[in-house]
Amino acid sequence: MHVTTGVGGGLSDEQRIESAAHGLLRDLGRLTRALFRAGEFGLTRSEVSVLDALADAPLRVTELAARTGMVQPRVTVLLQKLEDRELVTRRRCATDRRAVETSLTPAGRRLLDQGRQRMAAALLSALHTTTVDDCERAVCAARESVATLAEAMEPEAT
């Protein structure tokens, strides 16, 4: 692993940030792929993204599209596949009969929870730390850093 921090090396401020951002995107992509593989979901990354977005509460298709960064037609196709596998259900919204809300089924919740557990176990194993506390600190520090960057880029999403 090679991470450069705090070294200007004669680069302009913009070049330093550009270099750091490029490395961040590359490394976040690598981590996302590794965590997804470890989760062994048996689904596509897009399908897991939809399940993850539904983890806290039922959502409308428009809300799912916004949370996952996908276009509505793509989300609708994914929902049909997930519904066929009995991982999500769709029903008319109680407050607006024109809208449809999607929620996780118990099977969808189990699949998501089991995948998350496998991901956590893989992180703990990969970090080779002596304690769970060390692993938790490392993951929380990374998450806080990424959250800070995300909030700076999309303040209205918080």
N, C-alpha and C positions, 0 to 999 in steps of 0.2 A: 504494500500500500504506500502510495506517495501522495502526501498532502502538503502543499506549500502554504504557509501562513505568515503574514506580516513582513514579507520580503518584497520590496518594490522592484529591485533589479533593474532600475532605469526605465521602467514602464510608466506610462501615464496612468492617472487614476482610472480612467475609462478602460484601459487595457488590463489593468489589474483586476477590476471587477468582471470584465468579460471573461478573463481566464478562469477566475473563481467560479463564475456562473456555468461555464462550459463543464468544468469538473463536477460541479454539483449535479447538473442534469445527467451526466454520464453515470455518476456514482449512485444517484437515486434510482436510475433505471436498473442498474445492476442489482441493487438491494431489493427493489420491487420484484424483479424476476426471480431472485433467489428465495424470497419469502413466499412468493406464489407457488414455486415448485415444492417448497417444504410443506405448504398447506395441503397438498394432494387433494384438491377439491373435486377433481374430475369434471371441471367446468372450464370455460374460457375465462380469461382475465376480465373481460367485459361483463360476463354473467356474474362473476364474484363481486365485481364493483357494484352491480345492481343490488345483490343481496346485502352487501355491506351498507349501502345507502338506506336500505329498509330496516336495518337492525334496530333503530331506536323508535320508529313509528311508521305507520302507513303513510304513503305518499302518492300524490297524483303523478301522472306521466310527466307533466311539465316540471314538477319539482325534481323527479328522478333525473330527467335530462340535465337540469341545471347542476345537480349535485355530482353527477358522474362526468359531466363535460361531453356528453353524447347528444346527438340530434334526436328529436322525438321519434321519428320513424324507426331508427335503430333501437331505441329503448323499447318500443312496442314489439318489435320482432323478438328481442331478448326476453321480454315478459311472456310472450307466447311459449317460447321454448322452456322457460322456467316453470310456467304453469303446467305445461305438458308433463313435466317431471315432478309435479306436485310440490314444488318448492316455494311457490307464491300463489296467492289468490287475488283475484280482482273483483271488486264490487262497486256498485254505485255509491257515490259519496252521500252521506245522510243529509248534509247541509246544502248540497248543490247536486241535484239529480242528473245534471248534464255531465258531471265529472265522474271519473272512475278512480278509486283509490286501490293501491296495491299494498299487500302486506305479506310478511313471511308466514309460511305454514310452520307447524312444529318440525316437520322434516327439514325445511329450509333453515330454521334456527339451529337445529342439531348439526347440519352440514357446516354451517358457518362457524359455529362454536368449536367443532372438532378441528376444522382447518386452522382456526386461530390458535388452538392449543398446540397443534403440530408446529406452527410457525414459532410460537414462543419457545417450545422445546428446542427447535433448531437454532434459534438465536442464543439461547443459554449454552448449548453445546458448542456453537461456533466461536463464542467469545472466550472460551477457555478460562473463565474466571473462577475464582475459588468460592465465591458466594453468589447467591441469588441477588443479594443487595447490590453487589458490584455490577451485575448484568442490568438490573433495574435502573441503576444510576446512569449507566451508559446509554440505555435506550431512551430514558426520560430526557437526558441532555440533548440527544439527537433530535427527539421529537420537539422539544422546546425551540431549538434552533430553526428547524424547518417551519414550525408554526409562526415564529417571528417573521421569517421571510415571506410566508404565505399571507399573513395579515398585512404586511407592508405593501404587498402587490395587489391584494384584494380586500381593502379595509371594509367594504360594504358587506362582505360575506360573513363577517364575525358577529 
